[in-house]
Amino acid sequence: MDFMSAREAADKWGISQRRVAVLCSENRIDNAIMVGNMWIIPTMAEKPTDARSIRYTKSDVKPFLKWAGGKGQLLSEIEKYYPFENGGITKYAEPFVGGGAVLFDILSKYDLEDVYIGDINAELINTYRIIKDDIDELIYMLLVMQNEFVPMNTDARKAYYLAKRERFNDLKVNGNENINIEKAAIMIFLNKTCFNGLYRVNRKGLFNVPMGSYKNPMICDEENLRAVSKKLQNVTIVCGDYRESADFIDNSTFVYFDPPYRPITDTASFTAYTENLFNDEEQIELAKFVDDMHRKDAKIVISNSDPKNSNTEDEFFDKIYSSHKIKRVEATRMINCNSEARGKINELLISNF
């Protein structure tokens, strides 16, 4: 029997060498053999049936963090744009991953060739990486905190919470790679026990959210964390500016941009996922980057707030995305210090197709 290398198979079948290796590891190529650290494949082997667009009836992973601006409530609208069914789009990029509602929906429904996620929030990206690479140690730390925190009375819980918050900020400023697992565990703990599951930092970059009121918070959802870890194994995780995704994005890529939203009023200035603000100039720069990626023939969707909620004459996004399609969809705004200001608003879904 004659054999070819994974690279030769990739060239023959028009897919990536990495994809060939994944197919071999999943036993989807008959008689493929690992020799040393390389796969060899019978020259007569046929390309496996493309299973990347197989849809599942139930999502088996969900976001592991509560996240301001999370897209769970808009998934039914966003999924209408998923372009994976015809097999031509085999890659996914999400350069502002946040809580990852769209990411995990896609990972649950499709087996894609390559996935890229990024975010400028270093602590968030550290947590994604730890879930991917050190899930057992992370779960152990979370279970310890859950078993310590949940039985406490309110005063003891507050003291415990404040101590963990102080430790997190110390690790954020002074930490090194040797304590990244602890930092990730504390981030999840704070997210599950802080007010509204909010991630907010001050101008010095220090996490400053007070404790929330929960009777029995689920600090360690072990089943979901392990499912997330499994799904992240073939995902490229990058800490950095959205522009770093440029080399990944091509005409086989679906890209979802979910940047920090433009405030819809002068007082609704929640811009504190990181100490770096995302102002109108940044929104304009992102729109230019989207145009650059459009010229690569990538399929693109962008979400943002709709300025017309507060000023019907505000054409900011209509102008900077004038060459693309803009759809207004209804969402519920949950973050506002004034409960009367929470409720139904319009958000924007902008696409180039």
Short mmCIF file of the C-alpha atoms (twelve columns), coordinates in Angstrom:
data_MODEL
# 
_entry.id   MODEL 
# 
loop_
_atom_site.group_PDB 
_atom_site.id 
_atom_site.type_symbol 
_atom_site.label_atom_id 
_atom_site.label_alt_id 
_atom_site.label_comp_id 
_atom_site.label_asym_id 
_atom_site.label_seq_id 
_atom_site.Cartn_x 
_atom_site.Cartn_y 
_atom_site.Cartn_z 
_atom_site.pdbx_PDB_model_num 
ATOM 1   C CA . MET A 1   0.000   0.000  0.000  1 
ATOM 2   C CA . ASP A 2   1.368   3.409  -0.989 1 
ATOM 3   C CA . PHE A 3   1.137   6.346  1.412  1 
ATOM 4   C CA . MET A 4   1.200   10.128 1.228  1 
ATOM 5   C CA . SER A 5   1.944   12.722 3.875  1 
ATOM 6   C CA . ALA A 6   -0.689  14.894 5.553  1 
ATOM 7   C CA . ARG A 7   0.603   17.856 3.554  1 
ATOM 8   C CA . GLU A 8   0.186   15.931 0.287  1 
ATOM 9   C CA . ALA A 9   -3.319  14.892 1.318  1 
ATOM 10  C CA . ALA A 10  -4.144  18.496 2.195  1 
ATOM 11  C CA . ASP A 11  -3.019  19.687 -1.222 1 
ATOM 12  C CA . LYS A 12  -4.912  16.880 -2.933 1 
ATOM 13  C CA . TRP A 13  -8.194  17.517 -1.079 1 
ATOM 14  C CA . GLY A 14  -8.006  21.318 -0.918 1 
ATOM 15  C CA . ILE A 15  -8.020  21.563 2.872  1 
ATOM 16  C CA . SER A 16  -5.420  22.508 5.473  1 
ATOM 17  C CA . GLN A 17  -2.776  20.146 6.824  1 
ATOM 18  C CA . ARG A 18  -4.118  20.815 10.298 1 
ATOM 19  C CA . ARG A 19  -7.573  19.684 9.150  1 
ATOM 20  C CA . VAL A 20  -6.115  16.462 7.765  1 
ATOM 21  C CA . ALA A 21  -4.446  15.779 11.126 1 
ATOM 22  C CA . VAL A 22  -7.756  16.328 12.931 1 
ATOM 23  C CA . LEU A 23  -9.539  13.915 10.562 1 
ATOM 24  C CA . CYS A 24  -6.838  11.304 11.180 1 
ATOM 25  C CA . SER A 25  -7.073  11.706 14.958 1 
ATOM 26  C CA . GLU A 26  -10.848 11.266 14.741 1 
ATOM 27  C CA . ASN A 27  -10.347 7.976  12.803 1 
ATOM 28  C CA . ARG A 28  -12.211 9.398  9.827  1 
ATOM 29  C CA . ILE A 29  -9.531  8.389  7.291  1 
ATOM 30  C CA . ASP A 30  -9.256  4.626  6.844  1 
ATOM 31  C CA . ASN A 31  -5.805  3.107  7.465  1 
ATOM 32  C CA . ALA A 32  -4.163  6.432  8.358  1 
ATOM 33  C CA . ILE A 33  -1.093  5.738  10.519 1 
ATOM 34  C CA . MET A 34  0.893   7.897  12.940 1 
ATOM 35  C CA . VAL A 35  4.630   7.493  12.267 1 
ATOM 36  C CA . GLY A 36  6.674   9.379  14.823 1 
ATOM 37  C CA . ASN A 37  4.804   12.680 15.075 1 
ATOM 38  C CA . MET A 38  3.455   12.616 11.510 1 
ATOM 39  C CA . TRP A 39  0.399   11.106 9.900  1 
ATOM 40  C CA . ILE A 40  0.716   9.101  6.704  1 
ATOM 41  C CA . ILE A 41  -2.341  8.310  4.613  1 
ATOM 42  C CA . PRO A 42  -3.048  5.745  1.892  1 
ATOM 43  C CA . THR A 43  -2.728  7.407  -1.503 1 
ATOM 44  C CA . MET A 44  -6.062  5.878  -2.517 1 
ATOM 45  C CA . ALA A 45  -7.875  7.276  0.532  1 
ATOM 46  C CA . GLU A 46  -10.842 9.489  -0.254 1 
ATOM 47  C CA . LYS A 47  -11.534 12.802 1.394  1 
ATOM 48  C CA . PRO A 48  -14.010 12.193 4.259  1 
ATOM 49  C CA . THR A 49  -17.509 13.580 3.885  1 
ATOM 50  C CA . ASP A 50  -17.540 17.181 5.085  1 
ATOM 51  C CA . ALA A 51  -19.141 17.097 8.519  1 
ATOM 52  C CA . ARG A 52  -18.399 20.685 9.352  1 
ATOM 53  C CA . SER A 53  -21.941 21.827 8.697  1 
ATOM 54  C CA . ILE A 54  -23.696 19.134 10.712 1 
ATOM 55  C CA . ARG A 55  -26.172 20.826 13.031 1 
ATOM 56  C CA . TYR A 56  -26.966 19.458 16.477 1 
ATOM 57  C CA . THR A 57  -30.376 19.794 18.078 1 
ATOM 58  C CA . LYS A 58  -29.034 20.828 21.480 1 
ATOM 59  C CA . SER A 59  -26.167 23.116 22.415 1 
ATOM 60  C CA . ASP A 60  -23.697 21.209 24.587 1 
ATOM 61  C CA . VAL A 61  -21.624 24.183 25.751 1 
ATOM 62  C CA . LYS A 62  -22.577 27.594 27.092 1 
ATOM 63  C CA . PRO A 63  -20.647 30.678 28.237 1 
ATOM 64  C CA . PHE A 64  -18.755 30.082 31.486 1 
ATOM 65  C CA . LEU A 65  -19.040 33.754 32.514 1 
ATOM 66  C CA . LYS A 66  -21.879 36.203 32.845 1 
ATOM 67  C CA . TRP A 67  -20.835 39.127 30.659 1 
ATOM 68  C CA . ALA A 68  -22.221 42.619 30.178 1 
ATOM 69  C CA . GLY A 69  -23.447 42.905 26.616 1 
ATOM 70  C CA . GLY A 70  -23.531 39.141 26.154 1 
ATOM 71  C CA . LYS A 71  -25.336 38.054 23.018 1 
ATOM 72  C CA . GLY A 72  -27.402 35.177 24.400 1 
ATOM 73  C CA . GLN A 73  -30.677 37.007 23.805 1 
ATOM 74  C CA . LEU A 74  -29.717 37.900 20.220 1 
ATOM 75  C CA . LEU A 75  -28.529 34.458 19.132 1 
ATOM 76  C CA . SER A 76  -31.766 33.751 17.292 1 
ATOM 77  C CA . GLU A 77  -31.065 36.810 15.126 1 
ATOM 78  C CA . ILE A 78  -27.308 36.383 14.775 1 
ATOM 79  C CA . GLU A 79  -27.527 32.718 13.796 1 
ATOM 80  C CA . LYS A 80  -29.529 33.716 10.733 1 
ATOM 81  C CA . TYR A 81  -26.235 35.037 9.358  1 
ATOM 82  C CA . TYR A 82  -24.220 31.834 9.912  1 
ATOM 83  C CA . PRO A 83  -22.804 31.010 6.452  1 
ATOM 84  C CA . PHE A 84  -21.522 27.499 7.119  1 
ATOM 85  C CA . GLU A 85  -24.182 25.343 5.488  1 
ATOM 86  C CA . ASN A 86  -22.785 25.328 1.946  1 
ATOM 87  C CA . GLY A 87  -19.291 24.237 3.062  1 
ATOM 88  C CA . GLY A 88  -17.485 27.229 1.528  1 
ATOM 89  C CA . ILE A 89  -16.936 28.986 4.859  1 
ATOM 90  C CA . THR A 90  -14.803 26.744 7.079  1 
ATOM 91  C CA . LYS A 91  -13.264 29.207 9.551  1 
ATOM 92  C CA . TYR A 92  -14.604 31.481 12.300 1 
ATOM 93  C CA . ALA A 93  -13.054 34.545 13.947 1 
ATOM 94  C CA . GLU A 94  -14.332 36.541 16.912 1 
ATOM 95  C CA . PRO A 95  -11.828 39.299 17.774 1 
ATOM 96  C CA . PHE A 96  -13.923 40.722 20.676 1 
ATOM 97  C CA . VAL A 97  -14.884 37.407 22.232 1 
ATOM 98  C CA . GLY A 98  -16.134 38.612 25.632 1 
ATOM 99  C CA . GLY A 99  -18.362 35.982 27.192 1 
ATOM 100 C CA . GLY A 100 -18.437 34.002 23.942 1 
ATOM 101 C CA . ALA A 101 -22.173 33.400 23.491 1 
ATOM 102 C CA . VAL A 102 -21.858 33.337 19.697 1 
ATOM 103 C CA . LEU A 103 -18.580 31.399 19.854 1 
ATOM 104 C CA . PHE A 104 -20.066 28.598 21.943 1 
ATOM 105 C CA . ASP A 105 -23.220 28.466 19.855 1 
ATOM 106 C CA . ILE A 106 -21.101 27.964 16.738 1 
ATOM 107 C CA . LEU A 107 -18.761 25.457 18.413 1 
ATOM 108 C CA . SER A 108 -21.821 23.471 19.490 1 
ATOM 109 C CA . LYS A 109 -23.359 23.376 16.022 1 
ATOM 110 C CA . TYR A 110 -20.439 23.152 13.602 1 
ATOM 111 C CA . ASP A 111 -17.157 21.319 13.253 1 
ATOM 112 C CA . LEU A 112 -15.001 23.979 11.631 1 
ATOM 113 C CA . GLU A 113 -11.494 23.799 10.233 1 
ATOM 114 C CA . ASP A 114 -10.063 26.747 12.205 1 
ATOM 115 C CA . VAL A 115 -11.382 29.058 14.916 1 
ATOM 116 C CA . TYR A 116 -9.776  32.250 16.215 1 
ATOM 117 C CA . ILE A 117 -10.823 34.222 19.286 1 
ATOM 118 C CA . GLY A 118 -9.247  37.311 20.748 1 
ATOM 119 C CA . ASP A 119 -9.822  40.076 23.260 1 
ATOM 120 C CA . ILE A 120 -7.802  42.930 24.723 1 
ATOM 121 C CA . ASN A 121 -8.882  41.931 28.242 1 
ATOM 122 C CA . ALA A 122 -5.844  39.983 29.477 1 
ATOM 123 C CA . GLU A 123 -7.621  38.422 32.456 1 
ATOM 124 C CA . LEU A 124 -10.474 37.190 30.281 1 
ATOM 125 C CA . ILE A 125 -8.097  35.635 27.739 1 
ATOM 126 C CA . ASN A 126 -6.052  34.086 30.543 1 
ATOM 127 C CA . THR A 127 -9.233  32.393 31.774 1 
ATOM 128 C CA . TYR A 128 -10.000 30.994 28.314 1 
ATOM 129 C CA . ARG A 129 -6.452  29.630 28.084 1 
ATOM 130 C CA . ILE A 130 -6.558  28.061 31.546 1 
ATOM 131 C CA . ILE A 131 -9.868  26.359 30.780 1 
ATOM 132 C CA . LYS A 132 -8.297  25.010 27.604 1 
ATOM 133 C CA . ASP A 133 -4.996  23.846 29.103 1 
ATOM 134 C CA . ASP A 134 -5.379  23.387 32.895 1 
ATOM 135 C CA . ILE A 135 -8.987  22.398 33.471 1 
ATOM 136 C CA . ASP A 136 -8.366  19.897 36.313 1 
ATOM 137 C CA . GLU A 137 -6.431  22.339 38.483 1 
ATOM 138 C CA . LEU A 138 -8.910  25.118 37.729 1 
ATOM 139 C CA . ILE A 139 -11.883 22.987 38.782 1 
ATOM 140 C CA . TYR A 140 -10.089 21.963 41.983 1 
ATOM 141 C CA . MET A 141 -9.554  25.627 42.960 1 
ATOM 142 C CA . LEU A 142 -13.139 26.566 42.103 1 
ATOM 143 C CA . LEU A 143 -14.553 23.707 44.170 1 
ATOM 144 C CA . VAL A 144 -12.469 24.799 47.150 1 
ATOM 145 C CA . MET A 145 -13.830 28.352 46.882 1 
ATOM 146 C CA . GLN A 146 -17.389 27.118 46.380 1 
ATOM 147 C CA . ASN A 147 -17.194 24.862 49.445 1 
ATOM 148 C CA . GLU A 148 -15.734 27.689 51.531 1 
ATOM 149 C CA . PHE A 149 -17.982 30.516 50.367 1 
ATOM 150 C CA . VAL A 150 -21.476 29.052 50.047 1 
ATOM 151 C CA . PRO A 151 -21.964 27.952 53.716 1 
ATOM 152 C CA . MET A 152 -20.910 31.382 55.079 1 
ATOM 153 C CA . ASN A 153 -23.252 34.041 56.433 1 
ATOM 154 C CA . THR A 154 -23.487 37.385 54.656 1 
ATOM 155 C CA . ASP A 155 -20.815 39.185 56.676 1 
ATOM 156 C CA . ALA A 156 -18.330 36.344 56.289 1 
ATOM 157 C CA . ARG A 157 -19.105 36.118 52.578 1 
ATOM 158 C CA . LYS A 158 -18.435 39.850 52.155 1 
ATOM 159 C CA . ALA A 159 -15.062 39.594 53.886 1 
ATOM 160 C CA . TYR A 160 -14.157 36.538 51.812 1 
ATOM 161 C CA . TYR A 161 -15.269 38.261 48.595 1 
ATOM 162 C CA . LEU A 162 -13.277 41.414 49.316 1 
ATOM 163 C CA . ALA A 163 -10.180 39.349 50.118 1 
ATOM 164 C CA . LYS A 164 -10.491 37.508 46.794 1 
ATOM 165 C CA . ARG A 165 -11.066 40.768 44.941 1 
ATOM 166 C CA . GLU A 166 -7.938  42.261 46.502 1 
ATOM 167 C CA . ARG A 167 -5.966  39.131 45.635 1 
ATOM 168 C CA . PHE A 168 -7.240  39.259 42.046 1 
ATOM 169 C CA . ASN A 169 -6.170  42.880 41.650 1 
ATOM 170 C CA . ASP A 170 -2.759  42.089 43.118 1 
ATOM 171 C CA . LEU A 171 -2.316  39.231 40.639 1 
ATOM 172 C CA . LYS A 172 -3.585  41.458 37.830 1 
ATOM 173 C CA . VAL A 173 -0.906  44.064 38.558 1 
ATOM 174 C CA . ASN A 174 1.976   42.017 39.948 1 
ATOM 175 C CA . GLY A 175 1.312   38.452 38.867 1 
ATOM 176 C CA . ASN A 176 3.286   36.160 36.586 1 
ATOM 177 C CA . GLU A 177 2.573   33.012 34.611 1 
ATOM 178 C CA . ASN A 178 3.103   30.818 37.678 1 
ATOM 179 C CA . ILE A 179 -0.178  31.996 39.200 1 
ATOM 180 C CA . ASN A 180 -2.340  32.245 36.067 1 
ATOM 181 C CA . ILE A 181 -4.533  29.321 37.195 1 
ATOM 182 C CA . GLU A 182 -5.301  31.031 40.493 1 
ATOM 183 C CA . LYS A 183 -6.073  34.291 38.668 1 
ATOM 184 C CA . ALA A 184 -8.494  32.498 36.336 1 
ATOM 185 C CA . ALA A 185 -10.200 30.726 39.242 1 
ATOM 186 C CA . ILE A 186 -10.656 33.977 41.141 1 
ATOM 187 C CA . MET A 187 -12.003 35.701 38.034 1 
ATOM 188 C CA . ILE A 188 -14.697 33.033 37.671 1 
ATOM 189 C CA . PHE A 189 -15.430 33.209 41.427 1 
ATOM 190 C CA . LEU A 190 -15.827 36.994 41.306 1 
ATOM 191 C CA . ASN A 191 -17.994 36.770 38.196 1 
ATOM 192 C CA . LYS A 192 -20.348 34.312 39.869 1 
ATOM 193 C CA . THR A 193 -20.605 36.256 43.141 1 
ATOM 194 C CA . CYS A 194 -20.311 39.945 42.201 1 
ATOM 195 C CA . PHE A 195 -23.173 42.359 41.561 1 
ATOM 196 C CA . ASN A 196 -24.980 41.483 38.299 1 
ATOM 197 C CA . GLY A 197 -22.048 39.350 37.119 1 
ATOM 198 C CA . LEU A 198 -20.421 42.585 36.000 1 
ATOM 199 C CA . TYR A 199 -16.789 42.877 34.932 1 
ATOM 200 C CA . ARG A 200 -15.785 46.484 35.489 1 
ATOM 201 C CA . VAL A 201 -12.445 48.101 36.208 1 
ATOM 202 C CA . ASN A 202 -11.468 51.625 37.217 1 
ATOM 203 C CA . ARG A 203 -9.022  53.830 35.322 1 
ATOM 204 C CA . LYS A 204 -6.133  52.098 37.075 1 
ATOM 205 C CA . GLY A 205 -7.368  48.786 35.726 1 
ATOM 206 C CA . LEU A 206 -8.491  47.438 39.115 1 
ATOM 207 C CA . PHE A 207 -11.643 45.328 39.390 1 
ATOM 208 C CA . ASN A 208 -14.054 47.284 41.606 1 
ATOM 209 C CA . VAL A 209 -17.471 45.577 41.500 1 
ATOM 210 C CA . PRO A 210 -19.136 44.957 44.903 1 
ATOM 211 C CA . MET A 211 -20.482 41.602 46.024 1 
ATOM 212 C CA . GLY A 212 -23.909 40.576 44.783 1 
ATOM 213 C CA . SER A 213 -26.718 38.899 46.701 1 
ATOM 214 C CA . TYR A 214 -27.025 35.218 45.801 1 
ATOM 215 C CA . LYS A 215 -28.337 32.501 48.078 1 
ATOM 216 C CA . ASN A 216 -26.543 29.577 46.467 1 
ATOM 217 C CA . PRO A 217 -24.263 30.692 43.616 1 
ATOM 218 C CA . MET A 218 -22.954 28.047 41.218 1 
ATOM 219 C CA . ILE A 219 -19.263 28.898 41.367 1 
ATOM 220 C CA . CYS A 220 -18.015 25.689 39.777 1 
ATOM 221 C CA . ASP A 221 -20.147 24.327 36.943 1 
ATOM 222 C CA . GLU A 222 -17.822 21.403 36.376 1 
ATOM 223 C CA . GLU A 223 -19.814 19.737 33.606 1 
ATOM 224 C CA . ASN A 224 -19.938 22.856 31.446 1 
ATOM 225 C CA . LEU A 225 -16.330 23.848 32.158 1 
ATOM 226 C CA . ARG A 226 -15.104 20.447 30.974 1 
ATOM 227 C CA . ALA A 227 -17.305 20.679 27.868 1 
ATOM 228 C CA . VAL A 228 -15.897 24.165 27.157 1 
ATOM 229 C CA . SER A 229 -12.340 22.894 27.649 1 
ATOM 230 C CA . LYS A 230 -12.931 20.159 25.090 1 
ATOM 231 C CA . LYS A 231 -14.385 22.593 22.546 1 
ATOM 232 C CA . LEU A 232 -11.459 25.000 22.949 1 
ATOM 233 C CA . GLN A 233 -8.760  22.443 22.146 1 
ATOM 234 C CA . ASN A 234 -8.550  23.435 18.474 1 
ATOM 235 C CA . VAL A 235 -9.205  27.141 19.007 1 
ATOM 236 C CA . THR A 236 -6.480  29.780 18.611 1 
ATOM 237 C CA . ILE A 237 -6.709  32.162 21.588 1 
ATOM 238 C CA . VAL A 238 -5.064  35.593 21.299 1 
ATOM 239 C CA . CYS A 239 -4.757  38.429 23.799 1 
ATOM 240 C CA . GLY A 240 -4.617  41.613 21.810 1 
ATOM 241 C CA . ASP A 241 -6.212  44.197 19.581 1 
ATOM 242 C CA . TYR A 242 -8.785  43.093 17.008 1 
ATOM 243 C CA . ARG A 243 -6.353  44.007 14.224 1 
ATOM 244 C CA . GLU A 244 -4.266  40.968 15.097 1 
ATOM 245 C CA . SER A 245 -6.940  38.798 13.496 1 
ATOM 246 C CA . ALA A 246 -6.093  40.168 10.040 1 
ATOM 247 C CA . ASP A 247 -3.654  37.385 9.139  1 
ATOM 248 C CA . PHE A 248 -6.230  34.722 10.083 1 
ATOM 249 C CA . ILE A 249 -9.141  36.193 8.141  1 
ATOM 250 C CA . ASP A 250 -9.564  35.204 4.488  1 
ATOM 251 C CA . ASN A 251 -12.309 34.364 2.026  1 
ATOM 252 C CA . SER A 252 -13.120 31.169 3.938  1 
ATOM 253 C CA . THR A 253 -13.822 33.021 7.190  1 
ATOM 254 C CA . PHE A 254 -16.962 34.173 8.972  1 
ATOM 255 C CA . VAL A 255 -16.092 37.054 11.314 1 
ATOM 256 C CA . TYR A 256 -18.260 38.383 14.127 1 
ATOM 257 C CA . PHE A 257 -17.224 41.733 15.618 1 
ATOM 258 C CA . ASP A 258 -18.820 42.615 18.961 1 
ATOM 259 C CA . PRO A 259 -16.879 45.700 20.120 1 
ATOM 260 C CA . PRO A 260 -17.639 47.736 23.244 1 
ATOM 261 C CA . TYR A 261 -20.911 49.429 22.435 1 
ATOM 262 C CA . ARG A 262 -21.172 53.134 21.767 1 
ATOM 263 C CA . PRO A 263 -23.139 54.690 24.681 1 
ATOM 264 C CA . ILE A 264 -26.681 55.516 23.596 1 
ATOM 265 C CA . THR A 265 -26.861 58.454 26.020 1 
ATOM 266 C CA . ASP A 266 -24.288 60.784 27.554 1 
ATOM 267 C CA . THR A 267 -24.781 59.111 30.951 1 
ATOM 268 C CA . ALA A 268 -24.811 55.499 29.765 1 
ATOM 269 C CA . SER A 269 -21.035 55.325 29.592 1 
ATOM 270 C CA . PHE A 270 -20.338 51.693 30.479 1 
ATOM 271 C CA . THR A 271 -16.968 51.359 28.798 1 
ATOM 272 C CA . ALA A 272 -15.032 49.560 31.483 1 
ATOM 273 C CA . TYR A 273 -14.389 46.002 30.361 1 
ATOM 274 C CA . THR A 274 -10.765 47.179 30.386 1 
ATOM 275 C CA . GLU A 275 -9.009  50.406 31.318 1 
ATOM 276 C CA . ASN A 276 -8.779  51.212 27.582 1 
ATOM 277 C CA . LEU A 277 -11.750 53.220 26.338 1 
ATOM 278 C CA . PHE A 278 -13.369 52.552 22.941 1 
ATOM 279 C CA . ASN A 279 -14.484 55.956 21.725 1 
ATOM 280 C CA . ASP A 280 -15.941 57.163 18.432 1 
ATOM 281 C CA . GLU A 281 -12.514 57.341 16.803 1 
ATOM 282 C CA . GLU A 282 -12.000 53.669 17.673 1 
ATOM 283 C CA . GLN A 283 -15.426 52.822 16.223 1 
ATOM 284 C CA . ILE A 284 -14.423 54.550 12.981 1 
ATOM 285 C CA . GLU A 285 -11.097 52.697 12.887 1 
ATOM 286 C CA . LEU A 286 -12.960 49.403 13.368 1 
ATOM 287 C CA . ALA A 287 -15.262 50.270 10.452 1 
ATOM 288 C CA . LYS A 288 -12.185 50.833 8.260  1 
ATOM 289 C CA . PHE A 289 -10.786 47.470 9.365  1 
ATOM 290 C CA . VAL A 290 -14.110 45.826 8.517  1 
ATOM 291 C CA . ASP A 291 -13.855 47.329 5.033  1 
ATOM 292 C CA . ASP A 292 -10.337 45.878 4.714  1 
ATOM 293 C CA . MET A 293 -11.597 42.417 5.686  1 
ATOM 294 C CA . HIS A 294 -14.543 42.834 3.311  1 
ATOM 295 C CA . ARG A 295 -12.038 43.260 0.509  1 
ATOM 296 C CA . LYS A 296 -10.648 39.848 1.458  1 
ATOM 297 C CA . ASP A 297 -14.137 38.435 0.743  1 
ATOM 298 C CA . ALA A 298 -14.696 37.369 4.351  1 
ATOM 299 C CA . LYS A 299 -18.297 37.090 5.567  1 
ATOM 300 C CA . ILE A 300 -18.738 39.691 8.321  1 
ATOM 301 C CA . VAL A 301 -21.306 40.644 10.965 1 
ATOM 302 C CA . ILE A 302 -20.896 43.531 13.421 1 
ATOM 303 C CA . SER A 303 -23.133 44.373 16.375 1 
ATOM 304 C CA . ASN A 304 -23.489 47.676 18.195 1 
ATOM 305 C CA . SER A 305 -25.948 49.964 19.931 1 
ATOM 306 C CA . ASP A 306 -28.425 51.999 17.921 1 
ATOM 307 C CA . PRO A 307 -27.937 55.753 18.508 1 
ATOM 308 C CA . LYS A 308 -31.466 56.325 17.249 1 
ATOM 309 C CA . ASN A 309 -32.795 54.969 20.547 1 
ATOM 310 C CA . SER A 310 -32.076 58.384 22.054 1 
ATOM 311 C CA . ASN A 311 -31.627 60.589 18.996 1 
ATOM 312 C CA . THR A 312 -33.482 59.717 15.819 1 
ATOM 313 C CA . GLU A 313 -31.203 62.016 13.832 1 
ATOM 314 C CA . ASP A 314 -27.965 60.320 14.922 1 
ATOM 315 C CA . GLU A 315 -26.568 58.709 11.760 1 
ATOM 316 C CA . PHE A 316 -23.166 57.707 13.182 1 
ATOM 317 C CA . PHE A 317 -23.259 54.004 12.320 1 
ATOM 318 C CA . ASP A 318 -25.406 54.508 9.223  1 
ATOM 319 C CA . LYS A 319 -22.592 56.685 7.866  1 
ATOM 320 C CA . ILE A 320 -19.506 54.666 8.832  1 
ATOM 321 C CA . TYR A 321 -21.128 51.421 7.625  1 
ATOM 322 C CA . SER A 322 -22.935 52.990 4.664  1 
ATOM 323 C CA . SER A 323 -21.620 50.377 2.224  1 
ATOM 324 C CA . HIS A 324 -23.026 47.480 4.300  1 
ATOM 325 C CA . LYS A 325 -26.448 46.224 5.311  1 
ATOM 326 C CA . ILE A 326 -27.829 47.476 8.638  1 
ATOM 327 C CA . LYS A 327 -30.617 45.688 10.488 1 
ATOM 328 C CA . ARG A 328 -32.245 46.932 13.691 1 
ATOM 329 C CA . VAL A 329 -33.240 44.216 16.144 1 
ATOM 330 C CA . GLU A 330 -34.933 44.424 19.525 1 
ATOM 331 C CA . ALA A 331 -32.960 43.645 22.671 1 
ATOM 332 C CA . THR A 332 -33.340 44.125 26.405 1 
ATOM 333 C CA . ARG A 333 -30.913 46.451 28.116 1 
ATOM 334 C CA . MET A 334 -30.143 45.089 31.593 1 
ATOM 335 C CA . ILE A 335 -27.273 47.312 32.790 1 
ATOM 336 C CA . ASN A 336 -28.447 50.661 34.112 1 
ATOM 337 C CA . CYS A 337 -28.384 52.106 37.608 1 
ATOM 338 C CA . ASN A 338 -31.922 53.363 36.956 1 
ATOM 339 C CA . SER A 339 -34.263 50.380 36.813 1 
ATOM 340 C CA . GLU A 340 -36.781 52.413 34.823 1 
ATOM 341 C CA . ALA A 341 -34.175 52.847 32.092 1 
ATOM 342 C CA . ARG A 342 -33.887 49.111 31.581 1 
ATOM 343 C CA . GLY A 343 -36.058 47.561 28.921 1 
ATOM 344 C CA . LYS A 344 -36.523 47.072 25.194 1 
ATOM 345 C CA . ILE A 345 -34.208 48.940 22.842 1 
ATOM 346 C CA . ASN A 346 -32.950 48.487 19.316 1 
ATOM 347 C CA . GLU A 347 -29.477 47.187 18.552 1 
ATOM 348 C CA . LEU A 348 -27.698 47.028 15.221 1 
ATOM 349 C CA . LEU A 349 -26.606 43.999 13.246 1 
ATOM 350 C CA . ILE A 350 -24.456 45.096 10.327 1 
ATOM 351 C CA . SER A 351 -23.368 42.678 7.608  1 
ATOM 352 C CA . ASN A 352 -21.518 42.683 4.313  1 
ATOM 353 C CA . PHE A 353 -23.709 39.980 2.785  1 
# 
